[in-house]
Amino acid sequence: MLTREKALDVRYRLRRLRRTRTMRQMVQEHTLRPDDFIYPLFVQEGTQRRDPIGAMPGQFRLSVDLLPAEIELISRLGIPAVLLFGISPYKDARASYATDREGVVPKAIRAIKRTNPDLVVVTDVCVCAYTEHGHCGIIREDGYVDNDSSLTVLAEMALTHAEAGADIVAPSAMMDGQVQAIREKLDEAGFTETAIMAYSAKYASAFYGPFREAADSAPQFGDRRSYQMDPPNAREAVREVLADVAQGADIVMVKPGLAYLDVVHRVREAVDVPLAVYNVSGEYSMLKAAAEKGWIDERAVGLEMLMAFRRAGADLIITYLAKEAAQWLKDS
Ligand code: PBG
C-alpha cells in the first residue's frame, strides 16, 4: 500500500520524468498520428453540391464532382483512408439503390481512386439510408427486421462496392452472420483481396442523432434495439467481436467511442486483429457546441479525446475531426 510515509519517500517520486517536454515525449506511452485516422464522407447525387449538416459544423454532404478536391486535401493532410456513406435519392422496401452499380457510392469510389489510387476507400454497408422505413435490414410483415433476408442484400451491396474498387467494406447493420455472408459473396466473385472491417460491437446509441440527419437514415418507426447492442452490456461485445473474427473480419470495431472506452479496452485484450473505434456524430457535435460557446478549448479537448481512444487500445479512429486533428498535429 502507498502509505503517506512511502509517498514522501524519494523512490516513489513520479514527477522527475515529467519535468521537460522532451523527457515527457521520451516516456510517452501512446502516440496519435494522422495515419490513425479514417475520415467519414457523405456523398450524394447532383453537381456542385456541398450541403452543410446542421448539427455537425464543418461536415458536408458532397456531390461526386466535388470529391477530387476534397480527396487531395485529405491526402495532403496525411490521412490514409475515408469511409463512405451514400445518400439515397429514393427509398424502397428492398433498398434497391444500395446495389445500383451506377449509384452514388460506386461513382464516388471510382472518382476517389482516379484522384488518388493509394487512398484507402472503406464503404459503409448498411441499408438504413436506402429503405423507406429507415431500418438496417429487410422488414418482415409483422414489422420485425428479418436477419437472413437482410444478409442477401448486405452481401450484394458489399459486392457492388468491391466491384467499384473499394478496398474495405464495413458492414454496420448488426445482422448476425453478416461478415460471413459478405466474405462468401466476395470470394465467390473473385474479390478475395477486399477486406472487411466489421462494426462488431455497435450499440443502440443516442449518440448517432446528428448522423441520422446527415444520412437521412432515421428509422420511421420503432428503434434499432432489436439488432444493435444494449448499452449496459460489455461482455457481450467480446462475443460479437469473436464471432466476427471467426467469420473472417479483418478489422473489428467498437462504436460509439467516448462512452464505450471500457469496451474498446476489453476488445483489445481479447483479440489481436486491428481494432477501430468510431468517434461518432454526437461526440463531434458535443465538442463543436461547447467550443462554439467558448466553454472548452476545442483543439486541446479534441486531441485529448483522440489520444484516449489510442490509450484504450484502438489502432484506428474513425472521426469527423480527422482533418482538423491532422492539421493540429502538424502545427504542434
Ligand atoms: C448505419 C450507420 C449509423 C452510423 C454509422 N453507420 C447510424 C445508425 O446505426 O443509426 C452512425 C455514425 C455516427 O453517428 O457518426 N447503420
Boltz pocket constraint, residues with backbone or C-beta under 6 A from the ligand:
constraints:
  - pocket:
      binder: B
      contacts: [[A, 124], [A, 126], [A, 128], [A, 136], [A, 172], [A, 173], [A, 207], [A, 208], [A, 209], [A, 210], [A, 211], [A, 212], [A, 217], [A, 224], [A, 279], [A, 280], [A, 281], [A, 282]]
      max_distance: 6.0
